[in-house]
Amino acid sequence: MVRIPLSPAQIEAGRRLGALVRDARGDTELTEIAARAGISPETLRKIEAGRIPSPGFGTVVGLCDALGISLDEAVGAWRGRADTARAVG
């Protein structure tokens, strides 16, 4: 099966999602969040770096649960909607 390349917009969406996850994780160890989310630390590392621009739904749900963020926040970050972005600070 040939995978269709991601568009620049999809790649940028993945970077925004990765930034949300990274910001929400804060100082918590990457391995701790990965374990809580039920994913490998390497997968979390790749999501935070934007190298997995469209992670699976179950992965996103697990991360939202582990980080205490809503699916709406994740969707907003992925879509680039400022109205649902997490306030950092």
PyMOL Python script that loads the backbone (N, CA, C, O; Angstrom):
from pymol import cmd

cmd.read_pdbstr("""\
ATOM      1  N   MET A   1       0.840  -1.175   0.000  1.00  0.00           N
ATOM      2  CA  MET A   1       0.000   0.000   0.000  1.00  0.00           C
ATOM      3  C   MET A   1       0.886   1.238   0.000  1.00  0.00           C
ATOM      4  O   MET A   1       1.864   1.317   0.742  1.00  0.00           O
ATOM      5  N   VAL A   2       0.537   2.180  -0.824  1.00  0.00           N
ATOM      6  CA  VAL A   2       1.291   3.429  -0.924  1.00  0.00           C
ATOM      7  C   VAL A   2       0.592   4.476  -0.076  1.00  0.00           C
ATOM      8  O   VAL A   2      -0.609   4.712  -0.212  1.00  0.00           O
ATOM      9  N   ARG A   3       1.354   5.090   0.788  1.00  0.00           N
ATOM     10  CA  ARG A   3       0.802   6.138   1.644  1.00  0.00           C
ATOM     11  C   ARG A   3       0.884   7.478   0.924  1.00  0.00           C
ATOM     12  O   ARG A   3       1.923   7.837   0.371  1.00  0.00           O
ATOM     13  N   ILE A   4      -0.224   8.208   0.939  1.00  0.00           N
ATOM     14  CA  ILE A   4      -0.264   9.531   0.325  1.00  0.00           C
ATOM     15  C   ILE A   4       0.518  10.489   1.211  1.00  0.00           C
ATOM     16  O   ILE A   4       0.304  10.527   2.423  1.00  0.00           O
ATOM     17  N   PRO A   5       1.422  11.262   0.620  1.00  0.00           N
ATOM     18  CA  PRO A   5       2.200  12.204   1.433  1.00  0.00           C
ATOM     19  C   PRO A   5       1.298  13.233   2.114  1.00  0.00           C
ATOM     20  O   PRO A   5       0.275  13.646   1.568  1.00  0.00           O
ATOM     21  N   LEU A   6       1.699  13.629   3.302  1.00  0.00           N
ATOM     22  CA  LEU A   6       0.952  14.651   4.027  1.00  0.00           C
ATOM     23  C   LEU A   6       1.171  16.018   3.391  1.00  0.00           C
ATOM     24  O   LEU A   6       2.243  16.308   2.861  1.00  0.00           O
ATOM     25  N   SER A   7       0.161  16.832   3.453  1.00  0.00           N
ATOM     26  CA  SER A   7       0.265  18.190   2.928  1.00  0.00           C
ATOM     27  C   SER A   7       1.029  19.057   3.927  1.00  0.00           C
ATOM     28  O   SER A   7       1.151  18.693   5.096  1.00  0.00           O
ATOM     29  N   PRO A   8       1.541  20.193   3.476  1.00  0.00           N
ATOM     30  CA  PRO A   8       2.187  21.116   4.416  1.00  0.00           C
ATOM     31  C   PRO A   8       1.253  21.532   5.552  1.00  0.00           C
ATOM     32  O   PRO A   8       1.706  21.726   6.680  1.00  0.00           O
ATOM     33  N   ALA A   9      -0.040  21.670   5.272  1.00  0.00           N
ATOM     34  CA  ALA A   9      -0.995  22.044   6.319  1.00  0.00           C
ATOM     35  C   ALA A   9      -1.123  20.937   7.365  1.00  0.00           C
ATOM     36  O   ALA A   9      -1.227  21.227   8.558  1.00  0.00           O
ATOM     37  N   GLN A  10      -1.118  19.686   6.937  1.00  0.00           N
ATOM     38  CA  GLN A  10      -1.194  18.568   7.881  1.00  0.00           C
ATOM     39  C   GLN A  10       0.068  18.485   8.731  1.00  0.00           C
ATOM     40  O   GLN A  10      -0.002  18.190   9.924  1.00  0.00           O
ATOM     41  N   ILE A  11       1.203  18.740   8.130  1.00  0.00           N
ATOM     42  CA  ILE A  11       2.469  18.722   8.864  1.00  0.00           C
ATOM     43  C   ILE A  11       2.476  19.834   9.914  1.00  0.00           C
ATOM     44  O   ILE A  11       2.897  19.617  11.050  1.00  0.00           O
ATOM     45  N   GLU A  12       2.013  21.014   9.535  1.00  0.00           N
ATOM     46  CA  GLU A  12       1.953  22.136  10.487  1.00  0.00           C
ATOM     47  C   GLU A  12       0.968  21.837  11.612  1.00  0.00           C
ATOM     48  O   GLU A  12       1.223  22.193  12.762  1.00  0.00           O
ATOM     49  N   ALA A  13      -0.147  21.190  11.300  1.00  0.00           N
ATOM     50  CA  ALA A  13      -1.126  20.807  12.318  1.00  0.00           C
ATOM     51  C   ALA A  13      -0.481  19.878  13.339  1.00  0.00           C
ATOM     52  O   ALA A  13      -0.715  20.020  14.539  1.00  0.00           O
ATOM     53  N   GLY A  14       0.321  18.936  12.878  1.00  0.00           N
ATOM     54  CA  GLY A  14       1.032  18.031  13.778  1.00  0.00           C
ATOM     55  C   GLY A  14       2.010  18.761  14.674  1.00  0.00           C
ATOM     56  O   GLY A  14       2.192  18.397  15.836  1.00  0.00           O
ATOM     57  N   ARG A  15       2.638  19.789  14.136  1.00  0.00           N
ATOM     58  CA  ARG A  15       3.566  20.589  14.952  1.00  0.00           C
ATOM     59  C   ARG A  15       2.815  21.341  16.049  1.00  0.00           C
ATOM     60  O   ARG A  15       3.289  21.448  17.181  1.00  0.00           O
ATOM     61  N   ARG A  16       1.643  21.858  15.700  1.00  0.00           N
ATOM     62  CA  ARG A  16       0.837  22.564  16.722  1.00  0.00           C
ATOM     63  C   ARG A  16       0.377  21.596  17.807  1.00  0.00           C
ATOM     64  O   ARG A  16       0.425  21.927  18.992  1.00  0.00           O
ATOM     65  N   LEU A  17      -0.067  20.404  17.413  1.00  0.00           N
ATOM     66  CA  LEU A  17      -0.480  19.406  18.393  1.00  0.00           C
ATOM     67  C   LEU A  17       0.700  19.024  19.279  1.00  0.00           C
ATOM     68  O   LEU A  17       0.551  18.906  20.496  1.00  0.00           O
ATOM     69  N   GLY A  18       1.862  18.831  18.680  1.00  0.00           N
ATOM     70  CA  GLY A  18       3.060  18.496  19.449  1.00  0.00           C
ATOM     71  C   GLY A  18       3.411  19.571  20.459  1.00  0.00           C
ATOM     72  O   GLY A  18       3.808  19.269  21.584  1.00  0.00           O
ATOM     73  N   ALA A  19       3.265  20.836  20.056  1.00  0.00           N
ATOM     74  CA  ALA A  19       3.557  21.945  20.970  1.00  0.00           C
ATOM     75  C   ALA A  19       2.572  21.955  22.140  1.00  0.00           C
ATOM     76  O   ALA A  19       2.968  22.210  23.277  1.00  0.00           O
ATOM     77  N   LEU A  20       1.300  21.680  21.873  1.00  0.00           N
ATOM     78  CA  LEU A  20       0.307  21.606  22.944  1.00  0.00           C
ATOM     79  C   LEU A  20       0.674  20.517  23.937  1.00  0.00           C
ATOM     80  O   LEU A  20       0.649  20.733  25.149  1.00  0.00           O
ATOM     81  N   VAL A  21       1.013  19.350  23.418  1.00  0.00           N
ATOM     82  CA  VAL A  21       1.375  18.218  24.280  1.00  0.00           C
ATOM     83  C   VAL A  21       2.614  18.556  25.104  1.00  0.00           C
ATOM     84  O   VAL A  21       2.650  18.313  26.310  1.00  0.00           O
ATOM     85  N   ARG A  22       3.611  19.108  24.460  1.00  0.00           N
ATOM     86  CA  ARG A  22       4.864  19.471  25.144  1.00  0.00           C
ATOM     87  C   ARG A  22       4.590  20.487  26.248  1.00  0.00           C
ATOM     88  O   ARG A  22       5.090  20.344  27.363  1.00  0.00           O
ATOM     89  N   ASP A  23       3.793  21.517  25.937  1.00  0.00           N
ATOM     90  CA  ASP A  23       3.472  22.549  26.931  1.00  0.00           C
ATOM     91  C   ASP A  23       2.668  21.970  28.091  1.00  0.00           C
ATOM     92  O   ASP A  23       2.913  22.301  29.251  1.00  0.00           O
ATOM     93  N   ALA A  24       1.708  21.105  27.772  1.00  0.00           N
ATOM     94  CA  ALA A  24       0.873  20.500  28.821  1.00  0.00           C
ATOM     95  C   ALA A  24       1.684  19.572  29.713  1.00  0.00           C
ATOM     96  O   ALA A  24       1.403  19.453  30.906  1.00  0.00           O
ATOM     97  N   ARG A  25       2.685  18.915  29.146  1.00  0.00           N
ATOM     98  CA  ARG A  25       3.525  18.000  29.942  1.00  0.00           C
ATOM     99  C   ARG A  25       4.376  18.770  30.927  1.00  0.00           C
ATOM    100  O   ARG A  25       4.645  18.279  32.024  1.00  0.00           O
ATOM    101  N   GLY A  26       4.801  19.958  30.562  1.00  0.00           N
ATOM    102  CA  GLY A  26       5.620  20.779  31.462  1.00  0.00           C
ATOM    103  C   GLY A  26       6.858  20.057  31.929  1.00  0.00           C
ATOM    104  O   GLY A  26       7.631  19.548  31.119  1.00  0.00           O
ATOM    105  N   ASP A  27       7.051  20.010  33.243  1.00  0.00           N
ATOM    106  CA  ASP A  27       8.244  19.383  33.824  1.00  0.00           C
ATOM    107  C   ASP A  27       8.050  17.898  34.136  1.00  0.00           C
ATOM    108  O   ASP A  27       8.970  17.245  34.627  1.00  0.00           O
ATOM    109  N   THR A  28       6.866  17.366  33.853  1.00  0.00           N
ATOM    110  CA  THR A  28       6.616  15.949  34.113  1.00  0.00           C
ATOM    111  C   THR A  28       7.462  15.113  33.170  1.00  0.00           C
ATOM    112  O   THR A  28       7.575  15.420  31.983  1.00  0.00           O
ATOM    113  N   GLU A  29       8.052  14.060  33.706  1.00  0.00           N
ATOM    114  CA  GLU A  29       8.901  13.190  32.888  1.00  0.00           C
ATOM    115  C   GLU A  29       8.135  12.634  31.693  1.00  0.00           C
ATOM    116  O   GLU A  29       6.986  12.212  31.819  1.00  0.00           O
ATOM    117  N   LEU A  30       8.772  12.639  30.560  1.00  0.00           N
ATOM    118  CA  LEU A  30       8.197  12.098  29.336  1.00  0.00           C
ATOM    119  C   LEU A  30       7.784  10.643  29.531  1.00  0.00           C
ATOM    120  O   LEU A  30       6.721  10.235  29.062  1.00  0.00           O
ATOM    121  N   THR A  31       8.603   9.863  30.209  1.00  0.00           N
ATOM    122  CA  THR A  31       8.294   8.446  30.415  1.00  0.00           C
ATOM    123  C   THR A  31       7.052   8.254  31.269  1.00  0.00           C
ATOM    124  O   THR A  31       6.303   7.299  31.060  1.00  0.00           O
ATOM    125  N   GLU A  32       6.819   9.145  32.228  1.00  0.00           N
ATOM    126  CA  GLU A  32       5.639   9.057  33.081  1.00  0.00           C
ATOM    127  C   GLU A  32       4.366   9.311  32.278  1.00  0.00           C
ATOM    128  O   GLU A  32       3.390   8.572  32.406  1.00  0.00           O
ATOM    129  N   ILE A  33       4.376  10.351  31.454  1.00  0.00           N
ATOM    130  CA  ILE A  33       3.204  10.665  30.634  1.00  0.00           C
ATOM    131  C   ILE A  33       2.967   9.561  29.610  1.00  0.00           C
ATOM    132  O   ILE A  33       1.824   9.167  29.379  1.00  0.00           O
ATOM    133  N   ALA A  34       4.026   9.062  29.001  1.00  0.00           N
ATOM    134  CA  ALA A  34       3.881   7.979  28.021  1.00  0.00           C
ATOM    135  C   ALA A  34       3.242   6.754  28.667  1.00  0.00           C
ATOM    136  O   ALA A  34       2.353   6.136  28.081  1.00  0.00           O
ATOM    137  N   ALA A  35       3.688   6.401  29.864  1.00  0.00           N
ATOM    138  CA  ALA A  35       3.118   5.243  30.565  1.00  0.00           C
ATOM    139  C   ALA A  35       1.644   5.475  30.882  1.00  0.00           C
ATOM    140  O   ALA A  35       0.821   4.578  30.696  1.00  0.00           O
ATOM    141  N   ARG A  36       1.308   6.668  31.358  1.00  0.00           N
ATOM    142  CA  ARG A  36      -0.089   6.982  31.673  1.00  0.00           C
ATOM    143  C   ARG A  36      -0.973   6.956  30.426  1.00  0.00           C
ATOM    144  O   ARG A  36      -2.145   6.585  30.492  1.00  0.00           O
ATOM    145  N   ALA A  37      -0.394   7.357  29.285  1.00  0.00           N
ATOM    146  CA  ALA A  37      -1.146   7.402  28.030  1.00  0.00           C
ATOM    147  C   ALA A  37      -1.198   6.053  27.332  1.00  0.00           C
ATOM    148  O   ALA A  37      -1.978   5.862  26.399  1.00  0.00           O
ATOM    149  N   GLY A  38      -0.364   5.112  27.786  1.00  0.00           N
ATOM    150  CA  GLY A  38      -0.336   3.795  27.167  1.00  0.00           C
ATOM    151  C   GLY A  38       0.400   3.751  25.845  1.00  0.00           C
ATOM    152  O   GLY A  38       0.087   2.944  24.970  1.00  0.00           O
ATOM    153  N   ILE A  39       1.393   4.637  25.708  1.00  0.00           N
ATOM    154  CA  ILE A  39       2.200   4.663  24.488  1.00  0.00           C
ATOM    155  C   ILE A  39       3.669   4.594  24.874  1.00  0.00           C
ATOM    156  O   ILE A  39       4.022   4.749  26.043  1.00  0.00           O
ATOM    157  N   SER A  40       4.505   4.365  23.901  1.00  0.00           N
ATOM    158  CA  SER A  40       5.941   4.305  24.184  1.00  0.00           C
ATOM    159  C   SER A  40       6.501   5.722  24.325  1.00  0.00           C
ATOM    160  O   SER A  40       5.970   6.670  23.746  1.00  0.00           O
ATOM    161  N   PRO A  41       7.574   5.851  25.097  1.00  0.00           N
ATOM    162  CA  PRO A  41       8.221   7.162  25.189  1.00  0.00           C
ATOM    163  C   PRO A  41       8.675   7.678  23.825  1.00  0.00           C
ATOM    164  O   PRO A  41       8.630   8.881  23.570  1.00  0.00           O
ATOM    165  N   GLU A  42       9.109   6.780  22.954  1.00  0.00           N
ATOM    166  CA  GLU A  42       9.545   7.200  21.620  1.00  0.00           C
ATOM    167  C   GLU A  42       8.378   7.783  20.815  1.00  0.00           C
ATOM    168  O   GLU A  42       8.548   8.764  20.092  1.00  0.00           O
ATOM    169  N   THR A  43       7.206   7.180  20.944  1.00  0.00           N
ATOM    170  CA  THR A  43       6.031   7.725  20.250  1.00  0.00           C
ATOM    171  C   THR A  43       5.715   9.114  20.775  1.00  0.00           C
ATOM    172  O   THR A  43       5.444  10.025  19.993  1.00  0.00           O
ATOM    173  N   LEU A  44       5.744   9.289  22.090  1.00  0.00           N
ATOM    174  CA  LEU A  44       5.490  10.608  22.662  1.00  0.00           C
ATOM    175  C   LEU A  44       6.527  11.612  22.196  1.00  0.00           C
ATOM    176  O   LEU A  44       6.190  12.750  21.868  1.00  0.00           O
ATOM    177  N   ARG A  45       7.782  11.203  22.165  1.00  0.00           N
ATOM    178  CA  ARG A  45       8.860  12.079  21.692  1.00  0.00           C
ATOM    179  C   ARG A  45       8.576  12.540  20.260  1.00  0.00           C
ATOM    180  O   ARG A  45       8.732  13.718  19.936  1.00  0.00           O
ATOM    181  N   LYS A  46       8.161  11.605  19.415  1.00  0.00           N
ATOM    182  CA  LYS A  46       7.875  11.936  18.013  1.00  0.00           C
ATOM    183  C   LYS A  46       6.663  12.855  17.878  1.00  0.00           C
ATOM    184  O   LYS A  46       6.662  13.760  17.043  1.00  0.00           O
ATOM    185  N   ILE A  47       5.637  12.631  18.690  1.00  0.00           N
ATOM    186  CA  ILE A  47       4.461  13.508  18.641  1.00  0.00           C
ATOM    187  C   ILE A  47       4.857  14.921  19.059  1.00  0.00           C
ATOM    188  O   ILE A  47       4.497  15.891  18.393  1.00  0.00           O
ATOM    189  N   GLU A  48       5.592  15.036  20.152  1.00  0.00           N
ATOM    190  CA  GLU A  48       6.011  16.362  20.622  1.00  0.00           C
ATOM    191  C   GLU A  48       6.875  17.080  19.599  1.00  0.00           C
ATOM    192  O   GLU A  48       6.825  18.306  19.500  1.00  0.00           O
ATOM    193  N   ALA A  49       7.656  16.342  18.845  1.00  0.00           N
ATOM    194  CA  ALA A  49       8.534  16.939  17.833  1.00  0.00           C
ATOM    195  C   ALA A  49       7.805  17.205  16.519  1.00  0.00           C
ATOM    196  O   ALA A  49       8.373  17.799  15.603  1.00  0.00           O
ATOM    197  N   GLY A  50       6.548  16.767  16.425  1.00  0.00           N
ATOM    198  CA  GLY A  50       5.802  16.948  15.193  1.00  0.00           C
ATOM    199  C   GLY A  50       6.130  15.926  14.125  1.00  0.00           C
ATOM    200  O   GLY A  50       5.757  16.096  12.964  1.00  0.00           O
ATOM    201  N   ARG A  51       6.832  14.855  14.511  1.00  0.00           N
ATOM    202  CA  ARG A  51       7.217  13.829  13.541  1.00  0.00           C
ATOM    203  C   ARG A  51       6.114  12.805  13.302  1.00  0.00           C
ATOM    204  O   ARG A  51       6.201  12.010  12.367  1.00  0.00           O
ATOM    205  N   ILE A  52       5.079  12.817  14.139  1.00  0.00           N
ATOM    206  CA  ILE A  52       3.866  12.026  13.900  1.00  0.00           C
ATOM    207  C   ILE A  52       2.745  13.053  13.820  1.00  0.00           C
ATOM    208  O   ILE A  52       2.088  13.333  14.823  1.00  0.00           O
ATOM    209  N   PRO A  53       2.521  13.619  12.633  1.00  0.00           N
ATOM    210  CA  PRO A  53       1.579  14.727  12.516  1.00  0.00           C
ATOM    211  C   PRO A  53       0.115  14.356  12.701  1.00  0.00           C
ATOM    212  O   PRO A  53      -0.706  15.226  12.993  1.00  0.00           O
ATOM    213  N   SER A  54      -0.224  13.089  12.537  1.00  0.00           N
ATOM    214  CA  SER A  54      -1.625  12.707  12.732  1.00  0.00           C
ATOM    215  C   SER A  54      -1.692  11.387  13.495  1.00  0.00           C
ATOM    216  O   SER A  54      -1.968  10.334  12.920  1.00  0.00           O
ATOM    217  N   PRO A  55      -1.429  11.466  14.820  1.00  0.00           N
ATOM    218  CA  PRO A  55      -1.473  10.241  15.628  1.00  0.00           C
ATOM    219  C   PRO A  55      -2.881   9.659  15.659  1.00  0.00           C
ATOM    220  O   PRO A  55      -3.860  10.366  15.417  1.00  0.00           O
ATOM    221  N   GLY A  56      -2.976   8.377  15.956  1.00  0.00           N
ATOM    222  CA  GLY A  56      -4.262   7.703  16.029  1.00  0.00           C
ATOM    223  C   GLY A  56      -5.155   8.296  17.105  1.00  0.00           C
ATOM    224  O   GLY A  56      -4.685   8.903  18.066  1.00  0.00           O
ATOM    225  N   PHE A  57      -6.457   8.106  16.920  1.00  0.00           N
ATOM    226  CA  PHE A  57      -7.439   8.652  17.849  1.00  0.00           C
ATOM    227  C   PHE A  57      -7.211   8.148  19.274  1.00  0.00           C
ATOM    228  O   PHE A  57      -7.241   8.932  20.222  1.00  0.00           O
ATOM    229  N   GLY A  58      -6.987   6.856  19.424  1.00  0.00           N
ATOM    230  CA  GLY A  58      -6.755   6.293  20.751  1.00  0.00           C
ATOM    231  C   GLY A  58      -5.528   6.886  21.420  1.00  0.00           C
ATOM    232  O   GLY A  58      -5.506   7.071  22.637  1.00  0.00           O
ATOM    233  N   THR A  59      -4.512   7.181  20.629  1.00  0.00           N
ATOM    234  CA  THR A  59      -3.301   7.807  21.163  1.00  0.00           C
ATOM    235  C   THR A  59      -3.610   9.208  21.667  1.00  0.00           C
ATOM    236  O   THR A  59      -3.162   9.601  22.745  1.00  0.00           O
ATOM    237  N   VAL A  60      -4.369   9.953  20.893  1.00  0.00           N
ATOM    238  CA  VAL A  60      -4.723  11.318  21.293  1.00  0.00           C
ATOM    239  C   VAL A  60      -5.594  11.296  22.557  1.00  0.00           C
ATOM    240  O   VAL A  60      -5.392  12.100  23.467  1.00  0.00           O
ATOM    241  N   VAL A  61      -6.550  10.383  22.607  1.00  0.00           N
ATOM    242  CA  VAL A  61      -7.410  10.267  23.796  1.00  0.00           C
ATOM    243  C   VAL A  61      -6.558   9.932  25.017  1.00  0.00           C
ATOM    244  O   VAL A  61      -6.728  10.537  26.075  1.00  0.00           O
ATOM    245  N   GLY A  62      -5.644   8.974  24.878  1.00  0.00           N
ATOM    246  CA  GLY A  62      -4.767   8.605  25.988  1.00  0.00           C
ATOM    247  C   GLY A  62      -3.914   9.765  26.454  1.00  0.00           C
ATOM    248  O   GLY A  62      -3.737   9.966  27.656  1.00  0.00           O
ATOM    249  N   LEU A  63      -3.382  10.532  25.513  1.00  0.00           N
ATOM    250  CA  LEU A  63      -2.567  11.691  25.876  1.00  0.00           C
ATOM    251  C   LEU A  63      -3.406  12.757  26.575  1.00  0.00           C
ATOM    252  O   LEU A  63      -2.970  13.341  27.567  1.00  0.00           O
ATOM    253  N   CYS A  64      -4.595  13.007  26.065  1.00  0.00           N
ATOM    254  CA  CYS A  64      -5.463  14.001  26.711  1.00  0.00           C
ATOM    255  C   CYS A  64      -5.763  13.587  28.143  1.00  0.00           C
ATOM    256  O   CYS A  64      -5.699  14.412  29.056  1.00  0.00           O
ATOM    257  N   ASP A  65      -6.087  12.323  28.344  1.00  0.00           N
ATOM    258  CA  ASP A  65      -6.338  11.830  29.705  1.00  0.00           C
ATOM    259  C   ASP A  65      -5.106  11.978  30.588  1.00  0.00           C
ATOM    260  O   ASP A  65      -5.197  12.442  31.724  1.00  0.00           O
ATOM    261  N   ALA A  66      -3.956  11.582  30.059  1.00  0.00           N
ATOM    262  CA  ALA A  66      -2.718  11.616  30.844  1.00  0.00           C
ATOM    263  C   ALA A  66      -2.292  13.040  31.190  1.00  0.00           C
ATOM    264  O   ALA A  66      -1.688  13.276  32.236  1.00  0.00           O
ATOM    265  N   LEU A  67      -2.610  13.984  30.309  1.00  0.00           N
ATOM    266  CA  LEU A  67      -2.170  15.367  30.497  1.00  0.00           C
ATOM    267  C   LEU A  67      -3.233  16.265  31.117  1.00  0.00           C
ATOM    268  O   LEU A  67      -2.955  17.412  31.464  1.00  0.00           O
ATOM    269  N   GLY A  68      -4.453  15.743  31.256  1.00  0.00           N
ATOM    270  CA  GLY A  68      -5.527  16.556  31.815  1.00  0.00           C
ATOM    271  C   GLY A  68      -5.989  17.654  30.880  1.00  0.00           C
ATOM    272  O   GLY A  68      -6.394  18.727  31.328  1.00  0.00           O
ATOM    273  N   ILE A  69      -5.933  17.395  29.589  1.00  0.00           N
ATOM    274  CA  ILE A  69      -6.444  18.364  28.623  1.00  0.00           C
ATOM    275  C   ILE A  69      -7.648  17.752  27.920  1.00  0.00           C
ATOM    276  O   ILE A  69      -7.804  16.531  27.889  1.00  0.00           O
ATOM    277  N   SER A  70      -8.481  18.587  27.369  1.00  0.00           N
ATOM    278  CA  SER A  70      -9.682  18.096  26.705  1.00  0.00           C
ATOM    279  C   SER A  70      -9.386  17.761  25.247  1.00  0.00           C
ATOM    280  O   SER A  70      -8.432  18.262  24.653  1.00  0.00           O
ATOM    281  N   LEU A  71     -10.226  16.907  24.697  1.00  0.00           N
ATOM    282  CA  LEU A  71     -10.123  16.621  23.266  1.00  0.00           C
ATOM    283  C   LEU A  71     -10.353  17.890  22.461  1.00  0.00           C
ATOM    284  O   LEU A  71      -9.761  18.070  21.396  1.00  0.00           O
ATOM    285  N   ASP A  72     -11.211  18.770  22.966  1.00  0.00           N
ATOM    286  CA  ASP A  72     -11.453  20.040  22.272  1.00  0.00           C
ATOM    287  C   ASP A  72     -10.170  20.862  22.162  1.00  0.00           C
ATOM    288  O   ASP A  72      -9.919  21.490  21.134  1.00  0.00           O
ATOM    289  N   GLU A  73      -9.363  20.855  23.217  1.00  0.00           N
ATOM    290  CA  GLU A  73      -8.079  21.573  23.157  1.00  0.00           C
ATOM    291  C   GLU A  73      -7.169  20.965  22.102  1.00  0.00           C
ATOM    292  O   GLU A  73      -6.524  21.688  21.342  1.00  0.00           O
ATOM    293  N   ALA A  74      -7.116  19.634  22.054  1.00  0.00           N
ATOM    294  CA  ALA A  74      -6.267  18.960  21.070  1.00  0.00           C
ATOM    295  C   ALA A  74      -6.751  19.250  19.649  1.00  0.00           C
ATOM    296  O   ALA A  74      -5.950  19.523  18.755  1.00  0.00           O
ATOM    297  N   VAL A  75      -8.051  19.190  19.454  1.00  0.00           N
ATOM    298  CA  VAL A  75      -8.608  19.494  18.130  1.00  0.00           C
ATOM    299  C   VAL A  75      -8.321  20.944  17.759  1.00  0.00           C
ATOM    300  O   VAL A  75      -7.939  21.237  16.626  1.00  0.00           O
ATOM    301  N   GLY A  76      -8.505  21.844  18.712  1.00  0.00           N
ATOM    302  CA  GLY A  76      -8.236  23.253  18.451  1.00  0.00           C
ATOM    303  C   GLY A  76      -6.794  23.507  18.068  1.00  0.00           C
ATOM    304  O   GLY A  76      -6.516  24.283  17.154  1.00  0.00           O
ATOM    305  N   ALA A  77      -5.874  22.855  18.763  1.00  0.00           N
ATOM    306  CA  ALA A  77      -4.456  23.007  18.426  1.00  0.00           C
ATOM    307  C   ALA A  77      -4.186  22.455  17.037  1.00  0.00           C
ATOM    308  O   ALA A  77      -3.493  23.086  16.239  1.00  0.00           O
ATOM    309  N   TRP A  78      -4.732  21.273  16.744  1.00  0.00           N
ATOM    310  CA  TRP A  78      -4.492  20.636  15.446  1.00  0.00           C
ATOM    311  C   TRP A  78      -5.044  21.500  14.318  1.00  0.00           C
ATOM    312  O   TRP A  78      -4.437  21.611  13.252  1.00  0.00           O
ATOM    313  N   ARG A  79      -6.200  22.110  14.565  1.00  0.00           N
ATOM    314  CA  ARG A  79      -6.823  22.948  13.533  1.00  0.00           C
ATOM    315  C   ARG A  79      -6.281  24.375  13.526  1.00  0.00           C
ATOM    316  O   ARG A  79      -6.541  25.127  12.588  1.00  0.00           O
ATOM    317  N   GLY A  80      -5.544  24.749  14.542  1.00  0.00           N
ATOM    318  CA  GLY A  80      -4.994  26.091  14.597  1.00  0.00           C
ATOM    319  C   GLY A  80      -5.979  27.133  15.090  1.00  0.00           C
ATOM    320  O   GLY A  80      -5.870  28.315  14.763  1.00  0.00           O
ATOM    321  N   ARG A  81      -6.949  26.681  15.885  1.00  0.00           N
ATOM    322  CA  ARG A  81      -7.951  27.590  16.417  1.00  0.00           C
ATOM    323  C   ARG A  81      -7.454  28.171  17.740  1.00  0.00           C
ATOM    324  O   ARG A  81      -7.258  27.443  18.714  1.00  0.00           O
ATOM    325  N   ALA A  82      -7.258  29.457  17.763  1.00  0.00           N
ATOM    326  CA  ALA A  82      -6.753  30.125  18.966  1.00  0.00           C
ATOM    327  C   ALA A  82      -7.756  30.090  20.101  1.00  0.00           C
ATOM    328  O   ALA A  82      -7.362  30.163  21.265  1.00  0.00           O
ATOM    329  N   ASP A  83      -9.058  29.979  19.795  1.00  0.00           N
ATOM    330  CA  ASP A  83     -10.081  30.039  20.844  1.00  0.00           C
ATOM    331  C   ASP A  83     -10.063  28.819  21.749  1.00  0.00           C
ATOM    332  O   ASP A  83     -10.621  28.861  22.845  1.00  0.00           O
ATOM    333  N   THR A  84      -9.427  27.722  21.310  1.00  0.00           N
ATOM    334  CA  THR A  84      -9.380  26.524  22.146  1.00  0.00           C
ATOM    335  C   THR A  84      -7.971  26.198  22.596  1.00  0.00           C
ATOM    336  O   THR A  84      -7.742  25.159  23.214  1.00  0.00           O
ATOM    337  N   ALA A  85      -7.032  27.066  22.296  1.00  0.00           N
ATOM    338  CA  ALA A  85      -5.635  26.819  22.667  1.00  0.00           C
ATOM    339  C   ALA A  85      -5.470  26.970  24.178  1.00  0.00           C
ATOM    340  O   ALA A  85      -6.148  27.780  24.809  1.00  0.00           O
ATOM    341  N   ARG A  86      -4.583  26.200  24.734  1.00  0.00           N
ATOM    342  CA  ARG A  86      -4.303  26.220  26.177  1.00  0.00           C
ATOM    343  C   ARG A  86      -3.516  27.478  26.506  1.00  0.00           C
ATOM    344  O   ARG A  86      -2.580  27.855  25.800  1.00  0.00           O
ATOM    345  N   ALA A  87      -3.914  28.105  27.577  1.00  0.00           N
ATOM    346  CA  ALA A  87      -3.166  29.264  28.077  1.00  0.00           C
ATOM    347  C   ALA A  87      -1.964  28.730  28.833  1.00  0.00           C
ATOM    348  O   ALA A  87      -2.111  27.976  29.796  1.00  0.00           O
ATOM    349  N   VAL A  88      -0.787  29.118  28.399  1.00  0.00           N
ATOM    350  CA  VAL A  88       0.449  28.669  29.036  1.00  0.00           C
ATOM    351  C   VAL A  88       0.896  29.758  29.979  1.00  0.00           C
ATOM    352  O   VAL A  88       0.893  30.937  29.625  1.00  0.00           O
ATOM    353  N   GLY A  89       1.283  29.367  31.185  1.00  0.00           N
ATOM    354  CA  GLY A  89       1.786  30.386  32.081  1.00  0.00           C
ATOM    355  C   GLY A  89       1.514  30.102  33.431  1.00  0.00           C
ATOM    356  O   GLY A  89       1.882  30.880  34.312  1.00  0.00           O
TER     357      GLY A  89
END
""", "prot")
cmd.dss("prot")
cmd.show_as("cartoon", "prot")
cmd.util.cbc("prot")
cmd.orient("prot")
